Amino acid sequence: MYRTFIFDLDGTIIDSEMIGLYALQATLKEKGINKSIDELHFSVGIPGLRTLEILNIADIPTTLESWLEKEKPLMKNVPLFENIIEIIAQLPKAGIVTSQTAAEMNNSFYLLNIDHYFSSVVCACDTEKHKPNPEPLQLGLKRLGCKAHEAIYIGDSKYDMACAQSAGVDFGLAFWGAKTLTGFEGADYIFETPNDILKLITNNKLDHKV
């Protein structure tokens, strides 16, 4: 059905959500800004620069650098979700569209030695606009030589779903990362585990719009 499977990275392939949130919380605390993890959860799925803009941080470059430095030692050992790479290895073609910057990718993704499983990687530095804007996913499609109806985008955030819908691409919720169905009523598929993805290329039944 699909020629190409495009994935978000954080919360979909790597279990990095809490690492980023705790590092952001600690960075803000140093600036005298106290925020709960729940208050900062909006940042999951968008670039760090955009997060700091929303928080009205005065010195964004320095704050972003501090945030990344706090993340760096933790991201070197960031865990992969169980079986995700084994599943991706069986897909016809795979790519990544992430809100991580090139520097963040160098401190996490490229240390995991899994980049050879992906035919294309689009990060936040590759486009002027970012998720939920469709531009990153459109670039991913272009690099992969794939039309919108031939691809599916798999992610764990509402920004991922909005990006896919704006690009005219089907969206599959990575429930193992999202851990909630609230707000994902528009998802085309709900994948409870990575193994469910394989059902799209086999004869096994997978419910549509669960």
SULZIFEN-V781394 format. One record per residue. N is the residue number from 0. SS is DSSP state (H for helix, E for strand, L for the rest). PHI is phi in whole degrees, 0 to 359 (999 if undefined). Layout:
BEGIN
N;SS;PHI + N;SS;PHI
END
This chain:
BEGIN
0;L;999 + 1;L;250 + 2;L;275 + 3;E;223 + 4;E;244 + 5;E;251 + 6;E;240 + 7;L;290 + 8;L;255 + 9;E;294 + 10;L;79 + 11;L;236 + 12;L;255 + 13;E;249 + 14;L;270 + 15;L;247 + 16;H;306 + 17;H;290 + 18;H;301 + 19;H;295 + 20;H;292 + 21;H;292 + 22;H;293 + 23;H;294 + 24;H;301 + 25;H;294 + 26;H;296 + 27;H;294 + 28;H;299 + 29;H;296 + 30;L;265 + 31;L;82 + 32;L;250 + 33;L;257 + 34;L;229 + 35;L;282 + 36;H;300 + 37;H;298 + 38;H;292 + 39;H;262 + 40;H;295 + 41;H;301 + 42;H;285 + 43;L;292 + 44;L;106 + 45;L;236 + 46;L;299 + 47;H;301 + 48;H;301 + 49;H;294 + 50;H;301 + 51;H;290 + 52;H;294 + 53;H;296 + 54;L;280 + 55;L;58 + 56;L;285 + 57;L;289 + 58;L;258 + 59;H;294 + 60;H;303 + 61;H;293 + 62;H;294 + 63;H;296 + 64;H;298 + 65;H;296 + 66;H;301 + 67;H;294 + 68;H;294 + 69;H;288 + 70;H;286 + 71;H;309 + 72;H;293 + 73;H;280 + 74;H;288 + 75;L;298 + 76;L;241 + 77;L;298 + 78;L;282 + 79;E;272 + 80;L;294 + 81;L;304 + 82;L;72 + 83;H;296 + 84;H;289 + 85;H;299 + 86;H;289 + 87;H;300 + 88;L;297 + 89;L;264 + 90;L;276 + 91;L;298 + 92;L;201 + 93;E;226 + 94;E;217 + 95;E;233 + 96;E;231 + 97;L;231 + 98;L;269 + 99;L;291 + 100;L;278 + 101;H;299 + 102;H;296 + 103;H;295 + 104;H;297 + 105;H;294 + 106;H;269 + 107;L;220 + 108;H;307 + 109;H;285 + 110;H;274 + 111;L;274 + 112;L;59 + 113;L;241 + 114;H;296 + 115;H;290 + 116;H;280 + 117;L;241 + 118;L;282 + 119;E;205 + 120;E;229 + 121;E;248 + 122;L;244 + 123;H;297 + 124;H;283 + 125;H;273 + 126;L;225 + 127;L;284 + 128;L;255 + 129;L;229 + 130;L;307 + 131;L;275 + 132;L;299 + 133;L;284 + 134;H;306 + 135;H;298 + 136;H;290 + 137;H;298 + 138;H;294 + 139;H;300 + 140;H;299 + 141;H;297 + 142;H;294 + 143;H;272 + 144;L;64 + 145;L;232 + 146;L;274 + 147;H;305 + 148;H;286 + 149;H;265 + 150;E;237 + 151;E;228 + 152;E;252 + 153;E;244 + 154;E;206 + 155;L;240 + 156;L;238 + 157;H;294 + 158;H;295 + 159;H;297 + 160;H;296 + 161;H;296 + 162;H;298 + 163;H;297 + 164;H;297 + 165;H;292 + 166;H;271 + 167;L;74 + 168;L;249 + 169;E;298 + 170;E;238 + 171;E;244 + 172;E;279 + 173;E;278 + 174;H;297 + 175;H;297 + 176;H;261 + 177;H;287 + 178;L;62 + 179;L;206 + 180;L;258 + 181;L;298 + 182;L;88 + 183;L;248 + 184;L;298 + 185;L;272 + 186;L;293 + 187;L;282 + 188;E;219 + 189;E;246 + 190;E;261 + 191;L;289 + 192;L;224 + 193;H;304 + 194;H;301 + 195;H;296 + 196;H;298 + 197;H;296 + 198;H;295 + 199;H;283 + 200;H;243 + 201;L;236 + 202;L;268 + 203;L;286 + 204;L;279 + 205;L;229 + 206;L;299 + 207;E;263 + 208;L;53 + 209;L;301
END
